Amino acid sequence: MSRIVQKGHPCLRGLAQPVNPDDITDVSIQKIIEDMHATLAQEEDGVALAAPQIGVSLRIFVVSPKGYSAYTPDKPLVFINPEIIKHAKKRTVVPEGCLSVRWWYGKTRRYGQATVRAYNEHGELFEYGGSGLLAQIFQHEIDHLNGILFDDHAHDLYELDQDERP
């Protein structure tokens, strides 16, 4: 299991590299995905994690089952080389935080619906649409893959007090 890197780590500011689709089933990529799942599972308040957050500059993110409505405890989602192919016309202000900007929260503008095209952990191309929290996750994690942190565009930032943290 990896440690989640924090704001200031250079991997969080770079453009993550695409994964060759032919390499997705290789042991090295599968180990990164397993590590991401294990690392995310240790975070009580985390719903998703991008590879740069564990210091790996690849275009991969995972979503915990608690991050989407089709909740199945053993079915985390894996997105490799994701791209948003469709989104709502309007953005709304939503509360947001980040495991790499620990204990800071703020308000940001996100589309309420989004559809992503990506490869799964088996190298299969798929599309997955979501609204609400899941659409927000898609945008947040793809921002990570592009070197953007939520606090780059958030407002009304505040830090949780020690006694408020899980």
Residue, then its C-alpha position, 0 to 999 in steps of 0.5 A: m500500500s502506498r502513501i498518498v502524496q500531498k500538495g507540493h509533490p511534483c507528480l501532482r502538477g505534471l500531465a500524467q502519461p497515457v497507458n498503452p492499451d496493450d500494457i493494461t493487463d501487464v503485471s506492472i499496471q495491475k499492481i499499480i491498480e491493486d495498490m490504488h485500491a488498497t490505498l483508497a480503502q484505508e481512507e475512511d472519507g475517500v471515494a476516489l484516487a488518481a495514480p499521481q496521488i500515489g506518485v505514479s504519473l499514469r492516466i489511471f483513477v479508481v472509484s470506491p464503491k461508496g462513490y457511486s449509487a450502484y453500490t456493490p461492496d466488491k466492485p470498485l471502478v477502474f478508469i484508464n486513459p479516461e476522457i469526458i465525452k459528454h457533460a451537462k451544459k450547466r455547472t453548479v457549486v458543490p463542496e469538495g475536498c481532496l486526499s492530497v490537499r488533506w483536511w482542506y475543503g471548499k466550493t467548486r463548480r462542476y458539471g452535474q452530469a458527465t460521461v467518461r470513456a476509458y479502458n477498464e482493468h481488463g483492457e476493455l474500452f467502455e463508457y460510464g455516465g454519472s450524475g451528482l457525486l460520481a460526475q464530480i468525481f470524474q471531473h476531480e480525478i481527470d483534473h488530477l491527471n492534468g496536474i490540477l488540484f481542486d483548490d486551484h479553482a475552489h473558493d471559500l476554502y477552510e481547514l477541518d479542526q483536529d476534532e472534526r477529522p475522521 
